[in-house]
Amino acid sequence: MENGDLLAAAEKVFDAFITTDKNLRDQQNLSGRQLAILVLPTTSWPEIQKHIGPISDAVNALKPGDFIELKF
C-alpha cells in the first residue's frame, strides 16, 4: 500500500495517525484530510517512554485535520 493509500484507509477507520516520519508533510498532500496526524521526533522507544505524558496530552488535544510535530 502506498503512503497516500495508507492515509486514506486509516482515515476511514481512525481519528488519528501517529508516526515518526518527519517528511510526511512534504511527501503527501494532506489538504482536506480529516485524519489528525501527530509526528513524534524519535523512533527510540526508551525516549518515547520518557515523554509519554506530553504525547498523551497531544493525542487528547488533536482535532480533525491537525498536523502536530512534537519536540522533546
N, C-alpha and C positions, 0 to 999 in steps of 0.2 A: 504494500500500500504506500503510495507517495504521501509526502507530508501534507499537502493540501487535502487529499482524500482522508487522511487520518484526522485532521482537524474537523472536517465536515462530519465524519462519522461520530467523533467524540461529542460534537455539538448537539447531535440528536439525542444523546443519552445522558451527558454530564453537563453540569453548570460551570465547571472549572477544569483547567488543564494546567498541571504543574510540571515544569520542565527545567532543565539546566542549560538548554540551548540558547545561548546569548545572541545568536544570529537569527533567531526565528523571525523577528520583526523585519529584518532585511531580506529574508528568504521567502516569506509568504505575504500574500495580500490579505491583511487582517481587517480591512474595512468592511463594515456591515456584519461582522461576526458578533454573535450574542455570547459566545463562549468566553468566559473570563480566563485570562492567562496570567499565571504567576511564574516568573523566572527566578530560580534560585542561583546564587553566584558560584556554587561549587557542586561537584558530584561526590565529595567526601562525606560519607555517612557520619563519621565522628564529628565533623564540623557542623553538619546539618543538625545533629542531635543537640549540640551546644546552643542552637538558636531556635529550638522547637517552639518556644513561646512567641517570638515575633513572627515566625512562619504561620503558626496557628492564628494569630491576630490578623495577619494579612489575608489568609484564606477566608476568615469570617467576615472581613470587610469588603470582599470582592463583590462587584456589581456586574451585571451582564455587559460584555464588551470591554471590560477593563483589561489593560495590559500593564502589569506591575513588575518591575525588576527590583528585587530585594538586594540590599547591600549589607554585608556584615563581615 
